[in-house]
Amino acid sequence: MNDSDRLRLQHMLDASREAVSFIQGRTSEDLTRDRMLLLSLVKEIEIVGEAASRVSAEYKAAATGIPWSRDQEPIDSRVFRP
C-alpha cells in the first residue's frame, strides 16, 4: 500500500468513526429535527466518498473484501442523488 492510499483510508476511517459518534444514542427522528446533526453526517459521508474515489485502482483490486463501487462513482453521489 502506498502512502497516498494509507492516508485516504485513514480519512475514511476517521470520518466513519466521527459519523458513528454523532449518532450514538440518536434516533432517525433526531435527523429530521436536528439539521446540524443531519448536515454533519452528510459531510462525513462526503469525506468517505471523496477519499474512496481517490484510492488507487491497484489497492482497490487487491482489497477484494471491500465493496468498492464498480463504476467508481463516489458514494456520496449515489447516496444523495435526488
Buried (B, 14 or more C-beta within 10 A) or exposed (E): EEEEBEEBBEBBEBBBEBBEEBBEEEEEEEEEEBEEBBEBBBBBBBBBBBBBBEBEEEBBEEBEEEEBBEEEEBBBEEEEEE
